[in-house]
Amino acid sequence: MAKSSAAGLLTSVDSMFTTQEERDNAQRSYVTDLPIAEISDFPDHPFKVRMDESMTEMVESVKERGVLSPVLVRPMPDGGYQMVSGHRRKFASELAELPTVPCIVRELTDDEAIIIMVDSNLQRERVLPSEKAFAYKMKLDALKRQGQRTDLTSAPPGPKSRSNKELAEQSPDGVTQIKRYIRLTNLVPELLDMVDNTVLKEKGTLQMALRPAVELSYLPENEQNALLEVMESEDCTPSHAQAIKIRDFSEKGKLNPDVILSIMQEEKPNQVEQFKMPRNRIDKFFPAGTPAQKIEDTIVKALEMYRKRERGRER
């Protein structure tokens, strides 16, 4: 009898300090080591797993101390498990040649898994615009299927179980910024890469800010590709004002390659004067596919050597 009373007391104390959701999750979760080969990646996972300096450090850490924080997986109906949170730890474990990885195994619906996957990855130190774009879209679609209406992408009438403010509080970005990121999912991959380049800052790549990219996301695919050709030939990206003008011509049905070129050649505010030369005049000096920045650096270096030689002759 005393044993029964003690058990009842423990249950009562547990109820005081945990939520019902936490207790439900505890009942359907357990921790175990699983073979890495039995864990599949999350479908359409929007967050890239890159072999960068951070990953190299993680691999060394895993080799020395193992995976300290378990990954989150869910069991699949046809056997095996699906990664929900921990793709980088799994990849580091594979590179460290570990046979297993510690896992929290939890029963989750598709939409529950999407929401957890997005929320956990958005807390990373560096998240690319393209990653945020598709992640926010996936989460909003999941919330809609759960009956939690938002007006981030539209403004339907009727009550909503979760306000825009509440949703934004769960994310590192505000409502307006989330809407902008979601618009990026309408860009062709090459233009979206240029937005990511503003974060990656790789030398010799074209970079495009978020605001002009949002304006260009309203262009149909064929016009985006036409713009892409001009951007690559002119080796530049549009300012916000130029992007607005391009979108305006598109909505009026007047956008074509000549109009795009004319807009892109307009001088931007505070633009440094540039010297331009037809690419075909120097192509023979460089291998096909040489980035524009490398060509520019090589020419400047050659001119410096030429000036140094001429000064030597004058002496």
Buried (B, 14 or more C-beta within 10 A) or exposed (E): EEEEEEEEEEEEEEEEEEEEEEEEBEEEBEEEEBEBEBBEEBEEBBBEBEEEEBBEEBBEBBBEEEBEEBBBBBEEEEEBBBBBBBBBBBBBBBBBEBEBBBBBBBEBEEBBBBBBBBBBBBEEEEBBBBBBBBBBBBBBEBBBEBEBBBEBBEEEEEEBEBEBEEBBEEBEBEBEBBBBBBBBBBBBEEBBBBBBBBBEEEEEBBBBBBEBBBBBBBBEEEBBEBBBEBBEEBBBBBBBBBBBBBBEBBEEEEBEEEBBBEBBEEEEEEEEEEEEEEEEEEEEEBEEEBBBBEBEEBBEEEEEEEEEEEEEEEE
